[in-house]
Amino acid sequence: MLIALIPALIVLVFMLVPVGFILFVQQRQRKQKRSPLSRDLLRSPGQSLRKRLDELNWDMAGNLIFLPMIPLMIYSIHLTQTYVLGRPESILRISISVAAGVLAWSFVFFRTYKSAHTIWKLRLGYEAELAMGQELDQLMRKGAVVFHDMPAEGFNIDHALVAPNGVFAIETKGRSKPNRNRGKGDANVIYDGKALNFPTWTESQPLEQARSQAKWLSKWLSSAVGEPVSVKPVLALPGWFVDRKGRSDVMVISGRESYSILSTRHETLSPSLIQRIEHQMDQRCRDVEPTLSAKQQEAKF
């Protein structure tokens, strides 16, 4: 029976040997060299999404490589059983081989399709966070301090902005537009203060998410700096035109309206409080280890 698995084992060996070689080279490089950077880096826009995208892209690449090999492996096993083990051909044997091949191929194909769909959604969200992050970074010229992908308790705050007029927790949502050839009508979202009315659907969950994240950030900052800090929730929709027809505690903006945050009257912060808030946020967001860092080498060995 083991002889029949020889073709499959050969395929697996030729797949694993290059991977093992690459890991060996990386391990050797880590022993011989280390990064010149002595401190961790700040998180970049969409860093959590980018990490998930990288993982899914590797999984999808592996599945795409393995898909065409499945029928060849099943066929090779079948031929080995026939000509090496001497088992006679029969409708039952052929049916079992075909069924096994179809089931294995379908399983891997379903995983590939699911990964592709998830990658598309994550890429949309990542590009929206990246675009919004670039817009917010421009506000640093006007004295604001911006942090991206801030780790919280079980979630991440897309962007946190500190300015003399207050602290803002900014949740970014990437939403695709319907393609109905209606120009601005396909890119307009009406905000009535309670829900977001897109051209073909309505949702309110992002507003609750923005409130929840602002509440957490306010509680954490108040504890960290030793005095109450209020945080304004902001929801950003890059690429959309926002038609505001109602009032709410959540500020909804398009990607290019980031400048309006600095003109919002929320809370006046003293320079010393801004400095303390900035220090606490910097400590929380500076957790990206440089490649070949000393800490990574110690963790490996």
Buried (B, 14 or more C-beta within 10 A) or exposed (E): EEEBBEBBEEBBEEEEEEEEEEEEEEEEEBEEEBBEEEEBBBBBBBBBBBEBBEEBBEBBEBBBEBBEBBBEBBBBBBEBBBEEEEEEEEEEBEEEBBEBBEEBBEEBBEBBEBBEEBBEEBBBBBBBBBBBBEBBBEBEEEEBBBBBBBBBEEEBBBBBBBBBBBBBBBBBBBBEBEEEEEEEEBBBBBBBEEBBBBBEEEEEEBBEBBBBBBEBBBEBBBEBBEEEBBBBBBBBBBBBBBEBEEEBEBBBBBBBBBEEBBEBEBBEBEEEBBBBBEEBBEEBBEEEBBEBBEEBBEEEE
